[in-house]
Amino acid sequence: MPTPQPGPADHLRAYVDRATAAVDDLADPDAARLRLAMAGESPARFRDRLLLERAAWLARETDRPLRDIAAECGFRGYDVFVRAFRRELGASPSEWRAHPTTWEIDAAGEVHFCPPDGIRLPARASYDDGPSVTEAYLGVFAPDATIAPLDQG
């Protein structure tokens, strides 16, 4: 029996696993960019959310059976898919398919599934002479060294 070809869910899992395992940001800048964009989500939650967004997009854009979509997106079972779908999108897959809304699920990092089989990351940082977002943030919100906290005499 031939080995099944890896599908989009397998590729997404491999990509996220590679990005979260990378330790050298200079060797793999895309991994560093993905890790930064994932801020606030665990790798497993990030992966599952993107796969669920893909499943919702397929439910809206195709007439394929929902069980097939769930299997292709890597869900362990149809019941797991239905519970996750209802939790994140507010309706069962069949109810949502009848009256679809957006397939994007709110996320802190604003990384979403990008049809047909990709992900959309936030824009790369600008390399101009201005301060980075991190430097600008620290410049505004870092404590002023000239002001002593009230609890220190």
Contact map, one row per residue, 1 for C-alpha under 8 A:
111000000000000000000000000000000000000000000000000000000000000000000000000000000000000000000000000000000000000000000000000000000000000000000000000000000
111100000000000000000000000000000000000000000000000000000000000000000000000000000000000000000000000000000000000000000000000000000000000000000000000000000
111110000000000000000000000000000000000000000000000000000000000000000000000000000000000000000000000000000000000000000000000000000000000000000000000000000
011111000000000000000000000000000000000000000000000000000000000000000000000000000000000000000000000000000000000000000000000000000000000000000000000000000
001111100000000000000000000000000000000000000000000000000000000000000000000000000000000000000000000000000000000000000000000000000000000000000000000000000
000111111110000000000000000000000000000000000000000000000000000000000000000000000000000000000000000000000000000000000000000000000000000000000000000000000
000011111110000000000000000000000000000000000000000000000000000000000001000000000000000000000000000000000000000000000000000000000000000000000000000000000
000001111111000000000000000000000000000000000000000000000000000000000001100000000000000000000000000000000000000000001000000000000000000000000000000000000
000001111111100000000000000000000000000000000000001000000000000000000001110000000000000000000000000000000000000000000000000000000000000000000000000000000
000001111111110000000000000000000000000000000000000000000000000000000000010000000000000000000000000000000000000000000000000000000000000000000000000000000
000001111111111000000000000000000000000000000000000000000000000000000000000000000000000000000000000000000000000000000000000000000000000000000000000000000
000000011111111100000000000000000000000000000010000000000000000000000000000000000000000000000000000000000000000000000000000000000000000000000000000000000
000000001111111110000000000000000000000000000010000000000000000000000000000000000000000000000000000000000000000000000000000000000000000000000000000000000
000000000111111111000000000000000000000000000000000000000000000000000000000000000000000000000000000000000000000000000000000000000000000000000000000000000
000000000011111111100000000000000000000000000000000000000000000000000000000000000000000000000000000000000000000000000000000000000000000000000000000000000
000000000001111111110000000000000000000000100010000000000000000000000000000000000000000000000000000000000000000000000000000000000000000000000000000000000
000000000000111111111000000000000000000000100000000000000000000000000000000000000000000000000000000000000000000000000000000000000000000000000000000000000
000000000000011111111100000000100000000000000000000000000000000000000000000000000000000000000000000000000000000000000000000000000000000000000000000000000
000000000000001111111100000001110110000000000000000000000000000000000000000000000000000000000000000000000000000000000000000000000000000000000000000000000
000000000000000111111100000000100010000000100000000000000000000000000000000000000000000000000000000000000000000000000000000000000000000000000000000000000
000000000000000011111110000000000000000000000000000000000000000000000000000000000000000000000000000000000000000000000000000000000000000000000000000000000
000000000000000001111111100100110000000000000000000000000000000000000000000000000000000000000000000000000000000000000000000000000000000000000000000000000
000000000000000000001111100000000000000000000000000000000000000000000000000000000000000000000000000000000000000000000000000000000000000000000000000000000
000000000000000000000111111100000000000000000000000000000000000000000000000000000000000000000000000000000000000000000000000000000000000000000000000000000
000000000000000000000111111110110000000000000000000000000000000000000000000000000000000000000000000000000000000000000000000000000000000000000000000000000
000000000000000000000001111110000000000000000000000000000000000000000000000000000000000000000000000000000000000000000000000000000000000000000000000000000
000000000000000000000001111110000000000000000000000000000000000000000000000000000000000000000000000000000000000000000000000000000000000000000000000000000
000000000000000000000101111111110000000000000000000000000000000000000000000000000000000000000000000000000000000000000000000000000000000000000000000000000
000000000000000000000000111111111000000000000000000000000000000000000000000000000000000000000000000000000000000000000000000000000000000000000000000000000
000000000000000000100000000111111100000000000000000000000000000000000000000000000000000000000000000000000000000000000000000000000000000000000000000000000
000000000000000001110100100111111110000000000000000000000000000000000000000000000000000000000000000000000000000000000000000000000000000000000000000000000
000000000000000000100100100111111111000000000000000000000000000000000000000000000000000000000000000000000000000000000000000000000000000000000000000000000
000000000000000000000000000011111111100000000000000000000000000000000000000000000000000000000000000000000000000000000000000100000000000000000000000000000
000000000000000000100000000001111111110000000000000000000000000000000000000000000000000000000000000000000000000000000000100000000000000000000000000000000
000000000000000000110000000000111111111000000000000000000000000000000000000000000000000000000000000000000000000000000000000000000000000000000000000000000
000000000000000000000000000000011111111000000000000000000000000000000000000000000000000000000000000000000000100000000000000000000000000000000000000000000
000000000000000000000000000000001111111000000000000000000000000000000000000000000000000000000000000000000000111000000000110000000000000000000000000000000
000000000000000000000000000000000111111111100100000000000000000000000000000000000000000000000000000000000001101000000000000000000000000000000000000000000
000000000000000000000000000000000011111110000000000000000000000000000000000000000000000000000000000000000001100000000000000000000000000000000000000000000
000000000000000000000000000000000000011111000000000000000000000000000000000000000000000000000000000000000001100000000000000000000000000000000000000000000
000000000000000000000000000000000000011111101100000000000000000000000000000000000000000000000000000000000001000000000000000000000000000000000000000000000
000000000000000000000000000000000000010111111100000000000000000000000000000000000000000000000000000000000000000000000000000000000000000000000000000000000
000000000000000110010000000000000000010011111110000000000000000000000000000000000000000000000000000000000000000000000000000000000000000000000000000000000
000000000000000000000000000000000000000001111111000000000000000000000000000000000000000000000000000000000000000000000000000000000000000000000000000000000
000000000000000000000000000000000000000011111111100000000000000000000000000000000000000000000000000000000000000000000000000000000000000000000000000000000
000000000000000000000000000000000000010011111111110000000000000000000000000000000000000000000000000000000000000000000000000000000000000000000000000000000
000000000001100100000000000000000000000000111111111000000000000000000000000000000000000000000000000000000000000000000000000000000000000000000000000000000
000000000000000000000000000000000000000000011111111100000000000000000000000000000000000000000000000000000000000000000000000000000000000000000000000000000
000000000000000000000000000000000000000000001111111110000000000000000000000000000000000000000000000000001000000000000000000000000000000000000000000000000
000000000000000000000000000000000000000000000111111111000000000000000000000000000000000000000000000000000000000110000010000000000000000000000000000000000
000000001000000000000000000000000000000000000011111111100000000000000000110000000000000000000000000000000000000010000000000000000000000000000000000000000
000000000000000000000000000000000000000000000001111111110000000000000000100000000001100000000000000000000000000000000000000000000000000000000000000000000
000000000000000000000000000000000000000000000000111111111000000000000000000000000000000000000000000000111000000110000000000000000000000000000000000000000
000000000000000000000000000000000000000000000000011111111100000000000000100000000000000000000000000000100000000010101000000000000000000000000000000000000
000000000000000000000000000000000000000000000000001111111110000000001100100000000000000000000000000000000000000000000000000000000000000000000000000000000
000000000000000000000000000000000000000000000000000111111111000000000000000000000000000000001000000000100000000000000000000000000000000000000000000000000
000000000000000000000000000000000000000000000000000011111111100000000000000000000000000000000000000000100000000000100000000000000000000000000000000000000
000000000000000000000000000000000000000000000000000001111111110100001000000000000000000000000000000000000000000000000000000000000000000000000000000000000
000000000000000000000000000000000000000000000000000000111111111101001000000000000000000000001000100000000000000000000000000000000000000000000000000000000
000000000000000000000000000000000000000000000000000000011111111000000000000000000000000000000000100100000000000000000000000000000000000000000000000000000
000000000000000000000000000000000000000000000000000000001111111000000000000000000000000000000000000000000000000000000000000000000000000000000000000000000
000000000000000000000000000000000000000000000000000000000111111100000000000000000000000000000000000000000000000000000000000000000000000000000000000000000
000000000000000000000000000000000000000000000000000000000011111110000000000000000000000000000000000000000000000000000000000000000000000000000000000000000
000000000000000000000000000000000000000000000000000000000110011111011000000000000000000000000000000000000000000000000000000000000000000000000000000000000
000000000000000000000000000000000000000000000000000000000000001111111000000000000000000000000000000000000000000000000000000000000000000000000000000000000
000000000000000000000000000000000000000000000000000000000010000111111100000000000000000000001100000000000000000000000000000000000000000000000000000000000
000000000000000000000000000000000000000000000000000000000000000011111110000001000000000000000000000000000000000000000000000000000000000000000000000000000
000000000000000000000000000000000000000000000000000000000000000111111111000000000000000000000000000000000000000000000000000000000000000000000000000000000
000000000000000000000000000000000000000000000000000000100110000111111111100000000000000000000000000000000000000000000000000000000000000000000000000000000
000000000000000000000000000000000000000000000000000000100000000001111111111011001000000000000000000000000000000000000000000000000000000000000000000000000
000000000000000000000000000000000000000000000000000000000000000000111111111111000000000000000000000000000000000000000000000000000000000000000000000000000
000000111000000000000000000000000000000000000000000000000000000000011111111000000000000000000000000000000000000000000000000000000000000000000000000000000
000000011000000000000000000000000000000000000000001101100000000000001111111000000000000000000000000000000000000000000000000000000000000000000000000000000
000000001100000000000000000000000000000000000000001000000000000000000111111100000000000000000000000000000000000000000000000000000000000000000000000000000
000000000000000000000000000000000000000000000000000000000000000000000111111111011000000000000000000000000000000000000000000000000000000000000000000000000
000000000000000000000000000000000000000000000000000000000000000000000010011111011000000000000000000000000000000000000000000000000000000000000000000000000
000000000000000000000000000000000000000000000000000000000000000000000110001111111000000000000000000000000000000000000000000000000000000000000000000000000
000000000000000000000000000000000000000000000000000000000000000000100110001111111100000000000000000000000000000000000000000000000000000000000000000000000
000000000000000000000000000000000000000000000000000000000000000000000000000011111110000000000000000000000000000000000000000000000000000000000000000000000
000000000000000000000000000000000000000000000000000000000000000000000000001111111111000000000000000000000000000000000000000000000000000000000000000000000
000000000000000000000000000000000000000000000000000000000000000000000100001111111111100000000000000000000000000000000000000000000000000000000000000000000
000000000000000000000000000000000000000000000000000000000000000000000000000001111111110000011000000000000000000000000000000000000000000000000000000000000
000000000000000000000000000000000000000000000000000000000000000000000000000000111111111000010000000000000000000000000000000000000000000000000000000000000
000000000000000000000000000000000000000000000000000100000000000000000000000000011111111100000000000000000000000000000000000000000000000000000000000000000
000000000000000000000000000000000000000000000000000100000000000000000000000000001111111111111000000000000000000000000000000000000000000000000000000000000
000000000000000000000000000000000000000000000000000000000000000000000000000000000111111111111000000000000000000000000000000000000000000000000000000000000
000000000000000000000000000000000000000000000000000000000000000000000000000000000011111111100000000000000000000000000000000000000000000000000000000000000
000000000000000000000000000000000000000000000000000000000000000000000000000000000001111111000000000000001000000000000000000000000000000000000000000000000
000000000000000000000000000000000000000000000000000000000000000000000000000000000000111111100001000000101000000000000000000000000000000000000000000000000
000000000000000000000000000000000000000000000000000000000000000000000000000000000000111111110000000000000000000000000000000000000000000000000000000000000
000000000000000000000000000000000000000000000000000000000000000000000000000000000000111011111011000000000000000000000000000000000000000000000000000000000
000000000000000000000000000000000000000000000000000000000000000000000000000000000110110001111111000000000000000000000000000000000000000000000000000000000
000000000000000000000000000000000000000000000000000000010010000001000000000000000100110000111111100000000000000000000000000000000000000000000000000000000
000000000000000000000000000000000000000000000000000000000000000001000000000000000000000000011111110000000000000000000000000000000000000000000000000000000
000000000000000000000000000000000000000000000000000000000000000000000000000000000000000000111111111000000000000000000000000000000000000000000000000000000
000000000000000000000000000000000000000000000000000000000000000000000000000000000000000010111111111110000000000000000000000000000000000000000000000000000
000000000000000000000000000000000000000000000000000000000011000000000000000000000000000000001111111100000000000000000000000000000000000000000000000000000
000000000000000000000000000000000000000000000000000000000000000000000000000000000000000000000111111100000000000000000000000000000000000000000000000000000
000000000000000000000000000000000000000000000000000000000000000000000000000000000000000000000011111110000000000000000000000000000000000000000000000000000
000000000000000000000000000000000000000000000000000000000001000000000000000000000000000000000001111111100000000000000000000000000000000000000000000000000
000000000000000000000000000000000000000000000000000000000000000000000000000000000000000000000001001111100000000000000000000000000000000000000000000000000
000000000000000000000000000000000000000000000000000000000000000000000000000000000000000000000000000111111000000000000000000000000000000000000000000000000
000000000000000000000000000000000000000000000000000011011000000000000000000000000000000010000000000111111000000000000000000000000000000000000000000000000
000000000000000000000000000000000000000000000000000010000000000000000000000000000000000000000000000001111100000110000000000000000000000000000000000000000
000000000000000000000000000000000000000000000000100010000000000000000000000000000000000110000000000001111110000100000000000000000000000000000000000000000
000000000000000000000000000000000000000000000000000000000000000000000000000000000000000000000000000000011111010000000000000000000000000000000000000000000
000000000000000000000000000000000000000000000000000000000000000000000000000000000000000000000000000000001111111000000000000000000000000000000000000000000
000000000000000000000000000000000000011110000000000000000000000000000000000000000000000000000000000000000111110000000000000000000000000000000000000000000
000000000000000000000000000000000001111100000000000000000000000000000000000000000000000000000000000000000011111000000000010000000000000000000000000000000
000000000000000000000000000000000000100000000000000000000000000000000000000000000000000000000000000000000111111100000000110000000000000000000000000000000
000000000000000000000000000000000000110000000000000000000000000000000000000000000000000000000000000000000010111110000011110000000000000000000000000000000
000000000000000000000000000000000000000000000000010010000000000000000000000000000000000000000000000000011000011111000011100000000000000000000000000000000
000000000000000000000000000000000000000000000000011011000000000000000000000000000000000000000000000000010000001111101111000000000000000000000000000000000
000000000000000000000000000000000000000000000000000000000000000000000000000000000000000000000000000000000000000111111111000000000000000000000000000000000
000000000000000000000000000000000000000000000000000001001000000000000000000000000000000000000000000000000000000011111110000000000000000000000000000000000
000000000000000000000000000000000000000000000000000000000000000000000000000000000000000000000000000000000000000001111100000000000000000000000000000000000
000000010000000000000000000000000000000000000000000001000000000000000000000000000000000000000000000000000000000011111110000000000000000000000000000000000
000000000000000000000000000000000000000000000000000000000000000000000000000000000000000000000000000000000000000011111111000000000000000000000000000000000
000000000000000000000000000000000000000000000000010000000000000000000000000000000000000000000000000000000000001111101111100000000000000000000000000000000
000000000000000000000000000000000000000000000000000000000000000000000000000000000000000000000000000000000000001111000111110000000000000000000000000000000
000000000000000000000000000000000100100000000000000000000000000000000000000000000000000000000000000000000000011100000011111000000000000000000000000000000
000000000000000000000000000000000000100000000000000000000000000000000000000000000000000000000000000000000000111000000001111100000000000000000000000000000
000000000000000000000000000000000000000000000000000000000000000000000000000000000000000000000000000000000000000000000000111110000000000000000000000000000
000000000000000000000000000000001000000000000000000000000000000000000000000000000000000000000000000000000000000000000000011111000000000000000000000000000
000000000000000000000000000000000000000000000000000000000000000000000000000000000000000000000000000000000000000000000000001111100001000000000000000000000
000000000000000000000000000000000000000000000000000000000000000000000000000000000000000000000000000000000000000000000000000111110001000000000000000000000
000000000000000000000000000000000000000000000000000000000000000000000000000000000000000000000000000000000000000000000000000011111100000000000000000000000
000000000000000000000000000000000000000000000000000000000000000000000000000000000000000000000000000000000000000000000000000001111100000000000000000000000
000000000000000000000000000000000000000000000000000000000000000000000000000000000000000000000000000000000000000000000000000000111110000000000000000000000
000000000000000000000000000000000000000000000000000000000000000000000000000000000000000000000000000000000000000000000000000000111111000000000000000000000
000000000000000000000000000000000000000000000000000000000000000000000000000000000000000000000000000000000000000000000000000000001111111100000000000000000
000000000000000000000000000000000000000000000000000000000000000000000000000000000000000000000000000000000000000000000000000011000111111100000000000000000
000000000000000000000000000000000000000000000000000000000000000000000000000000000000000000000000000000000000000000000000000000000011111110000000000000000
000000000000000000000000000000000000000000000000000000000000000000000000000000000000000000000000000000000000000000000000000000000011111111000000000000000
000000000000000000000000000000000000000000000000000000000000000000000000000000000000000000000000000000000000000000000000000000000011111111100000000000000
000000000000000000000000000000000000000000000000000000000000000000000000000000000000000000000000000000000000000000000000000000000011111111110000000000000
000000000000000000000000000000000000000000000000000000000000000000000000000000000000000000000000000000000000000000000000000000000000111111111100000000000
000000000000000000000000000000000000000000000000000000000000000000000000000000000000000000000000000000000000000000000000000000000000011111111100000000000
000000000000000000000000000000000000000000000000000000000000000000000000000000000000000000000000000000000000000000000000000000000000001111111100000000000
000000000000000000000000000000000000000000000000000000000000000000000000000000000000000000000000000000000000000000000000000000000000000111111100000000000
000000000000000000000000000000000000000000000000000000000000000000000000000000000000000000000000000000000000000000000000000000000000000011111110000000000
000000000000000000000000000000000000000000000000000000000000000000000000000000000000000000000000000000000000000000000000000000000000000011111111000000000
000000000000000000000000000000000000000000000000000000000000000000000000000000000000000000000000000000000000000000000000000000000000000000001111101000000
000000000000000000000000000000000000000000000000000000000000000000000000000000000000000000000000000000000000000000000000000000000000000000000111111000000
000000000000000000000000000000000000000000000000000000000000000000000000000000000000000000000000000000000000000000000000000000000000000000000011111100000
000000000000000000000000000000000000000000000000000000000000000000000000000000000000000000000000000000000000000000000000000000000000000000000001111100000
000000000000000000000000000000000000000000000000000000000000000000000000000000000000000000000000000000000000000000000000000000000000000000000011111110000
000000000000000000000000000000000000000000000000000000000000000000000000000000000000000000000000000000000000000000000000000000000000000000000000111111010
000000000000000000000000000000000000000000000000000000000000000000000000000000000000000000000000000000000000000000000000000000000000000000000000001111110
000000000000000000000000000000000000000000000000000000000000000000000000000000000000000000000000000000000000000000000000000000000000000000000000000111111
000000000000000000000000000000000000000000000000000000000000000000000000000000000000000000000000000000000000000000000000000000000000000000000000000011111
000000000000000000000000000000000000000000000000000000000000000000000000000000000000000000000000000000000000000000000000000000000000000000000000000111111
000000000000000000000000000000000000000000000000000000000000000000000000000000000000000000000000000000000000000000000000000000000000000000000000000001111
